[in-house]
């Protein structure tokens, strides 16, 4: 962060995307259900989850819809 405005923006982003609701099985970051909390598991579980994500992120994921 370089100034107070960067800090304010970062706090807004964190409050928007890092909420207790993300740990719910039904919560998704967009209408594309691939973007969700992967759940608990071992390293293979997380690797499989990451390989299932789309190669190109949709703009909606970043609030650009």
N, C-alpha and C positions, 0 to 999 in steps of 0.2 A: 504494500500500500504506500502510496506516495503522499496522500493528503487526507483530510477529514471526509471529503466527498467519496473517496474510494472506500473508506471504512464504512460510511453510511450505506453505500451500495452493497457491500459484502454482507452486512448485517441483514439487509432486506432479502437478499438472495438466500441466506441461511435460514431465516425465519419462514420463507416460502417453501423451501424444498426439504428442510430437515425438521420434520414435525413427528410427534409420536405416531401419527396415523400411517406413516410409511411402513411400519412393521405389521400392518394388517394384511391378511391374505387377499383382500379385495382392493387394496389401494394401488393405483397406477399413476405414473407421472403424466400420461397422456391417454388418448383414446386407444392407442396401440398398446395392447396388454403385455407386450414384451418388456416394457420398461416398468419394472416393479421390484419390490424387495425379493431377493432370491431365496430367502429363508436360511435356516441353519444347515450346515453340512461340512463335509471335508473338502480338501483342495480339489478333488475330482468333481464334486458337486458344483463348485464355483467356476471351474474351467468349462464344464458343460454349459452352465448358465451363460457365460460370456460368449461362447461359440454360437449360441442360439440368438444372440442379439443381432439386429440388422446391421449390415456393413455400413450403410449410410444412415446417419441419424436424421430423423425428420425434423423440420423447423419447429413444429408444434412442441417438441420436447423442450425447447428453449424459450417457449412463450412467444414464438414468432408466427402464430397462426392467424 
